[in-house]
């Protein structure tokens, strides 16, 4: 591997390390902080989570900003915005304050995720992409394990106020942002990117799987953790420990899962993921034991690593010039349901929490059906099993 490629990968891995330090603090403390300090119910947490997803819905605007800002520099700026949002969260324990700091944090988070996906798919060769994404997940897990361990110590051992914990982890990420800005040169693009919106009919299955993934993931992110706190009385420290277990798994196995996806193909990996998620969501609807609920929460998180397969499927079928634009478009599609679903299901939660999770199971089953349309060897011109292999303009298949 040449020095330039090594530097690019180190940049991506540092992003993978820095982001969870701030975001893990926001995620681990959110349910307890909103309930204890702002007296949130399911209604308010649903509205907050819907607001959090609005910047994700607007992620397609990243392609327009790239006319004026280098993509790599934009990623560093997005990480800075994420860190500032987390840093400020603990100082505004009110409904309006939490809404505003959440939106600020979310702007940074969603632009960062969009740009990180774009740069990864541009910079990594197809034969190494799945393994590298697994490696990046492992690095994220190392950072998250350290963060969740620190959060547990801060809350349960040192009894620090929430504002200091948010400030500590947001501040650590800001230090890493400064290091990245000074340490890495601006790398030239390997393939000039289209700087306009790209929606192609031949990417339809990728768009559909992305939409379903966004809808399904919201039910886990918003309501699984809320179930643990509201129904079973888990403390912030206990939630952090559950997340710690999840990230320990990713730390040791995510890279192997990425390599495994590269060997068996995207369709088989997604089939296993969606079958497992159907059972997990049904389990959430029926669970009455706090230990079994914790087990479901852990198993649910284990399937996250397999979502790599959707990204590598797209890399195999897409024009290399479409990576930046399509990353923004895919995040917007991912968040179409995410903007409305938490608020809607927050109202459903007040009547029947079980029904919320049955909706998740239904989405997982639809995803399972759609995943069967992925070819064994996807490529440009053979994007789904419902199309014949055909040459694209200017290409030979």
C-alpha positions in Angstrom: 0.0 0.0 0.0 1.5 3.4 -1.0 1.9 6.3 1.5 -0.9 8.3 0.0 -3.4 5.5 0.4 -2.2 4.8 3.9 -2.7 8.4 4.9 -6.2 8.4 3.4 -7.2 5.3 5.4 -5.7 6.7 8.6 -7.8 9.9 8.1 -11.0 7.7 7.8 -10.0 5.6 10.8 -9.5 8.7 12.9 -12.9 10.0 12.0 -14.2 6.6 12.9 -12.5 6.9 16.3 -13.4 10.6 17.1 -17.1 10.5 16.2 -18.2 7.9 18.8 -16.5 9.8 21.7 -19.0 12.6 21.5 -22.0 10.7 20.0 -21.7 7.9 22.6 -22.1 10.4 25.4 -25.2 11.9 23.8 -26.7 8.5 23.1 -26.0 6.9 26.4 -27.2 9.8 28.6 -30.2 10.9 26.4 -33.1 8.9 27.9 -32.1 9.4 31.5 -31.3 13.1 31.0 -34.6 13.8 29.3 -36.6 11.9 31.8 -34.8 13.1 35.0 -34.0 16.7 34.0 -36.6 17.7 31.5 -39.5 15.4 32.5 -39.9 14.0 28.9 -42.7 11.5 28.1 -42.9 9.3 25.0 -44.5 12.3 23.2 -41.5 14.6 23.8 -38.9 12.0 23.1 -40.6 11.2 19.8 -40.6 14.9 18.8 -37.0 15.2 19.8 -36.0 12.2 17.7 -37.9 13.4 14.7 -36.1 16.8 15.0 -32.8 14.9 15.2 -33.5 13.3 11.9 -34.4 16.4 9.9 -30.7 17.1 9.1 -30.4 13.6 7.9 -33.4 14.2 5.6 -31.5 17.3 4.3 -28.2 15.4 3.8 -28.6 15.7 0.0 -27.6 19.4 0.4 -24.0 18.2 1.1 -23.5 17.9 -2.7 -24.2 21.6 -3.2 -21.8 22.6 -0.4 -19.1 20.7 -2.1 -19.1 23.3 -4.8 -17.5 25.6 -2.2 -15.7 23.4 0.3 -13.3 20.5 -0.2 -15.0 17.3 0.8 -12.3 16.3 3.3 -12.4 19.7 5.0 -16.1 19.6 5.1 -15.9 16.3 7.0 -13.7 17.9 9.6 -16.1 20.9 9.9 -19.0 18.5 10.4 -17.2 16.6 13.2 -16.6 20.0 14.9 -20.3 20.8 14.7 -21.2 17.4 16.2 -18.8 17.9 19.1 -20.0 21.4 19.9 -23.6 20.2 19.9 -22.8 17.5 22.5 -20.6 19.9 24.5 -23.6 22.2 25.0 -26.3 19.7 25.6 -25.9 19.4 29.4 -26.1 23.1 29.9 -29.7 23.3 28.5 -31.9 20.9 30.4 -35.2 22.1 29.0 -37.5 21.0 26.2 -36.5 23.9 23.9 -32.8 23.7 24.9 -32.7 19.9 24.2 -34.4 20.4 20.8 -31.9 23.1 19.8 -28.7 21.3 20.9 -30.0 18.1 19.3 -30.5 19.7 16.0 -27.0 21.3 16.1 -25.4 17.9 17.0 -27.4 16.2 14.4 -26.4 18.6 11.6 -22.7 17.7 12.3 -23.5 14.0 12.7 -25.4 13.5 9.5 -23.1 15.5 7.3 -20.2 13.6 8.8 -21.8 10.2 8.1 -22.7 11.3 4.5 -19.1 12.5 3.8 -17.5 9.6 5.5 -19.5 7.1 3.4 -18.7 9.1 0.2 -14.9 9.2 1.0 -14.8 5.6 2.0 -16.4 4.4 -1.2 -14.2 6.7 -3.3 -10.9 5.9 -1.7 -11.2 2.1 -1.1 -10.9 -0.5 -3.9 -14.0 -2.7 -4.2 -12.2 -5.8 -3.1 -11.1 -4.3 0.2 -14.1 -2.1 1.0 -16.2 -4.5 3.1 -13.2 -5.5 5.2 -12.1 -1.9 5.7 -15.6 -0.9 6.8 -15.5 -3.7 9.3 -12.2 -2.4 10.5 -13.6 1.1 10.8 -16.5 -0.4 12.9 -13.9 -2.0 15.1 -12.2 1.3 15.6 -15.5 3.0 16.4 -16.1 0.3 18.9 -12.8 0.9 20.6 -13.7 4.6 21.0 -17.2 3.8 22.1 -16.0 1.2 24.7 -13.7 3.8 26.1 -16.5 6.4 26.1 -19.1 4.2 27.6 -16.7 3.0 30.3 -15.9 6.7 31.1 -19.6 7.6 31.2 -20.3 4.7 33.6 -17.5 5.8 35.9 -18.5 9.5 35.6 -22.2 8.8 36.5 -22.1 5.8 38.9 -18.7 6.2 40.5 -17.8 9.9 40.5 -21.5 11.1 40.4 -20.7 13.9 38.0 -23.5 16.2 36.9 -24.8 15.6 33.4 -23.4 18.9 32.1 -19.9 18.0 33.0 -20.1 14.5 31.4 -21.5 16.0 28.1 -18.8 18.7 28.3 -16.0 16.3 28.9 -16.7 14.0 25.9 -17.7 16.8 23.6 -14.4 18.6 24.5 -12.3 15.5 23.9 -13.7 15.3 20.4 -13.0 19.0 19.8 -9.3 18.3 20.6 -9.3 15.5 18.0 -10.9 17.8 15.4 -8.0 20.3 15.9 -5.5 17.5 15.5 -7.1 16.3 12.2 -7.2 19.8 10.8 -3.4 20.3 11.5 -2.2 16.7 10.8 -3.6 15.7 7.4 -3.1 17.4 4.0 -6.0 17.8 1.6 -6.0 14.7 -0.6 -6.9 15.1 -4.3 -10.0 13.3 -5.5 -9.3 10.0 -7.1 -12.4 10.4 -9.4 -14.0 13.9 -9.9 -17.4 13.8 -8.3 -20.7 14.9 -9.7 -21.8 18.0 -7.8 -25.5 17.8 -8.6 -28.2 15.5 -7.4 -28.0 12.0 -8.9 -31.1 9.8 -8.9 -30.8 6.8 -11.2 -33.5 4.3 -12.0 -31.0 1.4 -11.9 -30.2 2.2 -8.2 -33.8 1.6 -7.2 -33.2 -1.5 -5.0 -30.4 0.3 -3.1 -32.8 3.2 -2.5 -35.5 0.9 -1.3 -33.2 -1.0 1.1 -31.9 2.2 2.4 -35.4 3.6 3.1 -36.4 0.4 4.9 -33.2 0.4 6.9 -33.8 4.0 8.1 -37.3 3.3 9.2 -36.4 0.1 11.0 -33.3 1.5 12.7 -35.4 4.4 14.2 -37.5 1.9 16.2 -34.3 0.5 17.8 -32.6 3.8 18.3 -35.6 5.7 19.7 -37.8 3.1 21.4 -35.6 0.1 22.4 -33.6 2.3 24.8 -36.7 4.1 26.0 -38.2 0.7 26.8 -35.2 -0.2 28.9 -35.5 3.0 31.0 -39.3 3.4 31.2 -40.5 -0.2 31.6 -37.5 -1.8 33.4 -36.0 1.2 35.2 -32.4 0.9 33.8 -30.1 3.7 35.0 -27.8 5.8 32.8 -24.9 3.7 34.0 -26.6 0.5 33.2 -27.6 1.6 29.7 -23.9 2.6 29.2 -22.8 -0.9 30.3 -25.3 -2.5 27.8 -23.8 -0.4 25.0 -20.3 -1.2 26.3 -21.1 -4.9 25.7 -22.4 -4.2 22.2 -19.3 -2.3 21.3 -17.0 -5.0 22.7 -18.5 -7.3 20.2 -17.8 -4.9 17.3 -14.3 -4.2 18.6 -13.4 -7.9 18.2 -15.6 -9.1 15.4 -16.7 -6.3 13.1 -13.6 -6.5 10.9 -14.2 -10.3 10.5 -17.8 -9.7 9.7 -16.8 -7.3 7.0 -14.4 -9.8 5.5 -17.1 -12.5 5.8 -19.6 -10.3 3.8 -16.9 -9.9 1.2 -16.7 -13.7 0.9 -20.4 -14.7 1.0 -21.9 -11.7 -0.8 -24.4 -9.1 0.2 -27.6 -11.1 -0.3 -26.8 -13.9 2.1 -25.6 -11.4 4.7 -28.7 -9.3 4.6 -30.9 -12.4 4.6 -29.4 -13.4 8.0 -29.7 -9.9 9.3 -33.4 -9.4 8.5 -34.4 -12.8 9.7 -32.7 -12.1 13.0 -34.2 -8.6 13.3 -37.8 -9.9 12.8 -37.4 -12.2 15.8 -35.8 -9.5 17.9 -38.6 -7.0 17.3 -41.2 -9.6 18.2 -39.2 -10.3 21.3 -39.3 -6.6 22.3 -43.1 -6.6 22.0 -43.5 -9.7 24.3 -40.7 -9.3 26.8 -41.5 -9.0 30.5 -38.1 -9.9 32.0 -35.4 -7.1 32.3 -32.6 -9.6 31.7 -34.2 -10.9 28.6 -34.8 -7.4 27.4 -31.1 -6.6 27.9 -30.3 -9.7 25.8 -32.5 -8.6 23.0 -30.9 -5.1 23.1 -27.5 -6.7 22.7 -28.5 -9.1 19.9 -30.2 -6.3 18.1 -27.1 -4.2 18.1 -25.0 -7.2 16.8 -26.8 -7.1 13.5 -25.8 -3.5 12.9 -22.4 -4.6 11.4 -24.1 -6.4 8.6 -25.5 -3.2 7.3 -22.1 -2.8 5.6 -23.6 -5.1 2.9 -26.0 -2.3 1.6 -23.0 0.1 1.1 -20.8 -2.5 -0.6 -23.7 -3.5 -2.9 -24.0 0.1 -4.0 -20.3 0.4 -4.6 -20.4 -2.6 -6.9 -23.3 -1.3 -9.0 -22.6 2.5 -9.1 -20.7 4.8 -11.3 -17.6 6.0 -9.3 -18.5 9.6 -10.1 -21.8 9.2 -8.2 -20.4 8.4 -4.8 -20.6 11.9 -3.2 -24.0 12.8 -4.6 -25.4 9.4 -3.9 -24.2 9.4 -0.4 -26.2 12.5 0.3 -29.2 11.2 -1.6 -29.1 7.8 0.3 -29.0 9.5 3.7 -32.0 11.6 2.7 -33.9 8.5 1.6 -32.8 6.8 4.8 -34.4 9.6 6.8 -37.7 10.1 4.9 -39.4 7.7 7.4 -37.1 8.7 10.2 -38.4 12.3 10.3 -42.0 11.3 10.7 -41.9 7.9 12.3 -40.6 8.7 15.8 -43.2 11.3 16.4 -46.0 9.1 15.0 -44.9 6.0 16.9 -44.4 8.1 20.1 -48.1 8.6 20.0 -48.7 4.9 19.4 -46.4 4.2 22.3 -48.8 6.0 24.7 -51.5 3.5 23.7 -49.5 0.3 22.9 -45.7 0.0 23.2 -46.0 -3.6 21.8 -47.5 -2.3 18.5 -44.4 -0.1 17.9 -42.2 -3.2 17.9 -44.5 -5.2 15.7 -44.2 -2.4 13.2 -40.5 -3.0 13.3 -40.9 -6.7 12.7 -43.0 -6.0 9.7 -40.4 -3.7 8.3 -37.7 -6.3 8.8 -39.9 -8.9 6.9 -40.3 -6.5 3.9 -36.6 -5.9 3.9 -36.0 -9.6 3.8 -38.1 -10.0 0.7 -36.4 -7.1 -1.0 -32.9 -8.4 -0.2 -33.6 -11.5 -2.3 -33.5 -9.3 -5.4 -29.7 -8.7 -5.0 -27.7 -10.7 -7.5 -25.0 -13.1 -6.4 -22.5 -10.9 -8.4 -24.0 -7.4 -8.6 -22.3 -5.1 -11.2 -23.2 -2.1 -13.4 -25.9 -3.3 -15.8 -26.9 -6.2 -13.4 -28.1 -4.4 -10.4 -31.0 -6.7 -9.4 -32.2 -10.2 -10.3 -35.2 -8.6 -12.0 -33.0 -7.1 -14.7 -31.0 -8.7 -17.4 -27.3 -8.0 -17.8 -27.0 -5.0 -20.1 -24.1 -2.7 -21.1 -24.2 0.8 -19.8 -23.5 3.7 -22.3 -19.8 3.6 -23.0 -19.2 0.4 -21.0 -18.8 -3.3 -21.8 -20.2 -5.9 -19.5 
